[in-house]
Amino acid sequence: MKITGQREDGYHTIETIFQEISLADEIILEKTSKGTQLICSEPLLSSKNENLCLKALKTMRQAFAFREDVSIQLKKNIPIGAGLGGGSTDAAAVLVGLTKLFNLKIHPERLKECALSIGADVPFFLKGGCQVATGIGEELTTAVLPKIGAILLVFPQKEISTAWAYKNFKLKNDLSHEHVTSNFLTLIDAQASWDELGMLFENDFESLVFQTYPEIGDLKRRLIEAGAQYASLSGSGSTVFGIFEDAFMAKRAMQQFSSFQTFIAFPIPS
């Protein structure tokens, strides 16, 4: 993930690759006469007004003509504050679910506008697959990565605020308001090995997060030593992921991280 600048409105511009994976939350939407409610397996999320599922519902109410009460049942499988986009993918699922629940005829670009008003990465979760993201994360171009046999996710159970990460990140060489083209954008047209990509890919948040939380940086080193073809911080963290040739190697490596919350996931194709 490259942070390429900062706009006058405070948003940072980025160049990154988003890959949809099989780890997912579960959401059930139902019409109800008992008033709109959010029932969540994580009680703290149910009481927060900023919950992105409720924000998605509010956005849709404002944009389209429906007033019926809705029950949202959310089972969290994606860790909170892990840098895996759990809240954003939940918001996107609610947007799509409401269009089906109320049979709304919405142009995809209009739905994308609703998604973007909730969060910069929410449009990706409408599209899914593998995408190069530019702008503030909303400009998406389908990409092709080398084969991913399995992904081992290691969550050190530390919540890292994305807002904190951006606030404390220092743009290098005064890149504010400039656009820098990164080499990995060539992935749109060409494939490479993970050894080659390891020389091109870097997450600008790693220096900040690893310096603040050295134990998270140690997870990246340990994943490489455990046989990962590539390892990195996911977004602003705190999850670190390793890409393995197959599920067997990922499961074998997972045994070395028994003191952490771990998941094995697989890529969802575009």
Stockholm file with secondary structure:
# STOCKHOLM 1.0

chainA/1-270         MKITGQREDGYHTIETIFQEISLADEIILEKTSKGTQLICSEPLLSSKNENLCLKALKTMRQAFAFREDVSIQLKKNIPIGAGLGGGSTDAAAVLVGLTKLFNLKIHPERLKECALSIGADVPFFLKGGCQVATGIGEELTTAVLPKIGAILLVFPQKEISTAWAYKNFKLKNDLSHEHVTSNFLTLIDAQASWDELGMLFENDFESLVFQTYPEIGDLKRRLIEAGAQYASLSGSGSTVFGIFEDAFMAKRAMQQFSSFQTFIAFPIPS
#=GR chainA/1-270 SS CEEEEECTTSCEEEEEEEECBSCCCEEEEEEESSCCEEEESSHHHHTCTTCHHHHHHHHHHHHSSCCCEEEEEEECCSCTTSSSCHHHHHHHHHHHHHHHHTTCCCCHHHHHHHHHHHCTTHHHHHHCSEEEEETTTTEEEECCCSCCCEEEEEECSCCCCHHHHHHHCCCGGGCTTCCCCCGGGGGGTCCCCHHHHHHHCCCTHHHHHHHHCHHHHHHHHHHHHTTCSEEEECTTSSCEEEEESSHHHHHHHHGGGTTSEEEEECBCCC
#=GC SS_cons         CEEEEECTTSCEEEEEEEECBSCCCEEEEEEESSCCEEEESSHHHHTCTTCHHHHHHHHHHHHSSCCCEEEEEEECCSCTTSSSCHHHHHHHHHHHHHHHHTTCCCCHHHHHHHHHHHCTTHHHHHHCSEEEEETTTTEEEECCCSCCCEEEEEECSCCCCHHHHHHHCCCGGGCTTCCCCCGGGGGGTCCCCHHHHHHHCCCTHHHHHHHHCHHHHHHHHHHHHTTCSEEEECTTSSCEEEEESSHHHHHHHHGGGTTSEEEEECBCCC
//
